[in-house]
């Protein structure tokens, strides 16, 4: 599903390596040029997912991948409260006391949008940043192991999914400010989490149900469960 795809990162391609298996960057496969640069020493790990795919490991101590709009424009990502969809293939290991996963925006109240493990409860959350702008599903992030977390924002209403199943929904007026896209670090720079990431897909529109199921099927079969059948 490529219509509206504005950022695409998959561990089996476009990963730039430095010494050994240390990751120096992750190139955007969407064609929009939202390439990420590494800090710390995230590592490409072979056969990391249940289906034998590689993943990028973040150790929770200085490891992150980011794109900063001030120096490298964020191209095509939805701002304000515009429609969007994110898919995140991840194994959350330890949140290290911060909310991190995949997020973009600014570390200011209500100016972020992302999928994270929450800093206080270590549960799967949609992050808007700060108090009533964050939406905690109550589902543990670390215990499931590898998972596909996703969110669809459609005309101010969001649906939050775990492995294709709805775990939370609500309405909110987000005010996303396109300052930064980051994996592995709390968006304000307050710290990093320990996790492994296999894929991130970001769309500038709300995928309909059939489209969402198609993408979910692809990600599950590729990274998590090669016997997965949606529904």
C-alpha positions in Angstrom: 0.0 0.0 0.0 2.0 3.0 -1.3 -0.7 5.7 -1.7 0.0 8.4 0.8 3.1 6.7 2.1 5.5 9.5 3.3 8.0 7.6 5.4 9.0 3.9 5.2 11.7 2.1 7.1 12.2 -1.7 6.9 15.1 -3.5 8.4 15.8 -5.7 5.4 16.7 -2.7 3.2 18.2 0.8 3.2 20.0 0.4 6.5 23.4 2.2 6.4 26.1 0.6 8.5 29.3 1.9 10.0 31.9 -0.3 11.8 30.6 -3.8 12.2 26.9 -3.9 12.4 26.6 -0.4 13.9 23.8 1.5 12.2 24.7 5.0 10.9 21.4 5.7 9.2 18.1 4.4 7.8 17.1 5.6 4.4 13.4 6.3 3.7 11.9 3.8 1.2 8.8 5.9 0.4 10.6 8.2 -2.0 10.0 11.3 0.1 13.6 11.5 1.3 12.9 11.4 5.1 16.2 9.6 5.8 17.2 9.1 9.4 20.6 9.6 11.0 21.8 7.7 14.0 23.3 8.8 17.3 24.9 6.4 19.8 25.4 2.9 18.4 22.2 1.2 17.4 23.0 -2.2 16.0 21.5 -4.3 13.1 20.7 -7.7 14.5 20.2 -10.7 12.1 17.4 -13.1 12.6 15.9 -10.9 15.3 12.1 -11.3 14.6 10.0 -14.4 14.9 10.1 -14.8 11.1 13.8 -14.5 10.9 14.0 -10.9 9.7 16.7 -8.5 11.0 15.9 -5.6 13.3 17.7 -2.5 14.7 18.5 -2.8 18.4 18.5 0.3 20.7 20.3 -0.2 24.0 18.4 2.5 26.0 21.6 4.5 26.5 22.2 7.1 23.8 20.9 5.1 20.8 18.4 6.8 18.5 17.6 7.5 14.9 16.2 10.9 14.0 15.5 13.5 11.3 15.5 17.2 12.5 13.4 19.6 10.4 15.6 22.6 11.0 18.5 20.9 9.0 16.7 18.2 7.0 13.1 19.0 6.1 10.4 16.5 7.1 8.7 15.9 3.8 5.0 15.2 3.6 4.2 14.2 7.2 0.8 15.4 8.5 0.8 18.4 10.8 -1.8 19.9 13.1 -4.8 17.6 13.3 -4.6 16.3 9.7 -5.4 12.7 8.9 -2.6 10.1 9.2 -1.7 6.5 9.8 1.3 4.9 11.5 2.4 1.2 11.7 5.2 0.2 14.0 6.8 -3.3 14.2 8.6 -3.4 17.5 9.8 -5.4 20.5 9.6 -3.1 23.5 12.2 -4.3 26.1 12.5 -1.6 28.8 11.1 1.9 28.6 13.9 3.2 30.9 11.5 5.7 32.5 10.6 7.6 29.3 8.0 7.5 26.6 9.7 6.4 23.4 9.0 4.4 20.3 8.3 6.3 17.1 7.2 9.9 17.3 7.3 13.1 15.3 6.5 16.7 16.2 7.9 18.7 19.1 8.4 18.0 22.8 5.7 20.5 23.7 2.2 19.8 25.1 0.0 18.5 22.3 2.6 19.1 19.5 3.7 15.5 19.1 2.1 12.4 17.5 3.5 8.9 17.9 3.3 5.3 19.2 5.2 4.7 22.4 5.6 2.7 25.6 4.4 5.1 28.2 7.0 6.4 30.8 4.8 5.8 33.9 3.0 2.5 33.2 5.1 1.0 30.4 1.9 0.4 28.3 1.1 0.9 24.7 0.1 4.5 24.1 -0.7 7.1 21.5 1.4 10.2 22.3 0.3 13.7 21.8 2.6 15.0 24.6 1.6 15.8 28.1 -1.3 14.7 30.4 -4.6 14.7 28.6 -2.8 14.7 25.2 -1.5 11.1 25.8 -3.8 8.1 25.4 -2.8 5.0 27.3 -4.4 1.7 26.2 -3.6 -0.1 29.5 -2.0 -2.9 27.5 1.5 -3.9 28.6 4.2 -2.9 26.0 7.0 -5.3 27.0 5.2 -8.6 27.7 3.8 -9.3 24.2 7.3 -9.5 22.6 7.3 -8.7 18.9 4.1 -6.8 17.9 2.6 -4.5 15.3 1.3 -1.3 16.9 -0.7 1.0 14.7 -2.9 4.1 14.8 -5.3 5.8 12.4 -6.3 9.4 12.9 -9.4 10.3 10.8 -11.0 13.7 11.2 -10.0 14.0 14.8 -10.9 10.5 15.8 -8.2 8.0 16.5 -8.1 4.2 16.6 -5.2 2.5 18.3 -4.5 -1.2 17.4 -2.3 -4.1 18.6 -1.7 -6.8 16.0 -4.7 -5.5 14.1 -7.1 -5.5 17.0 -8.6 -2.3 18.4 -7.3 -1.5 21.9 -8.3 2.1 22.3 -10.1 4.9 20.5 -11.1 8.5 21.1 -11.3 12.0 19.8 -8.7 14.7 20.1 -7.5 17.8 18.4 -3.8 17.2 17.9 -1.5 20.2 17.0 1.5 18.3 15.6 4.4 20.7 14.9 6.9 19.2 12.4 10.2 19.7 14.2 11.6 16.2 14.5 11.0 12.5 13.7 12.7 10.2 16.2 13.0 6.4 16.9 14.1 5.2 20.3 14.3 8.4 22.2 11.8 10.5 24.1 11.0 13.3 21.6 12.0 16.1 24.0 15.4 14.4 24.5 14.7 13.3 28.0 16.2 9.8 27.5 16.1 6.6 25.5 14.3 3.3 25.7 15.6 -0.2 25.1 13.8 -1.8 22.1 14.2 -3.4 18.8 12.5 -2.1 15.6 11.9 -3.9 12.4 9.6 -1.5 10.5 7.9 1.9 10.5 5.4 3.0 8.0 3.8 6.5 8.1 1.0 7.7 5.8 -0.3 11.2 5.3 -3.9 10.0 5.2 -6.3 7.8 7.2 -6.2 4.3 5.7 -9.7 2.7 5.4 -10.4 -0.7 6.9 -9.5 -2.8 3.9 -6.2 -0.9 3.4 -5.3 -1.2 7.1 -5.9 -4.9 7.0 -3.7 -5.3 3.9 -0.8 -3.5 5.5 -1.3 -5.3 8.8 -1.2 -8.6 7.0 1.9 -7.7 5.1 3.8 -6.7 8.3 2.6 -9.6 10.4 3.5 -12.2 7.7 6.9 -10.5 7.1 8.1 -9.9 10.6 5.9 -11.4 13.3 3.8 -14.5 12.4 4.1 -16.2 9.0 0.8 -18.0 9.6 -1.1 -14.8 10.4 -4.6 -14.4 8.9 -6.4 -11.2 9.6 -9.6 -11.7 11.7 
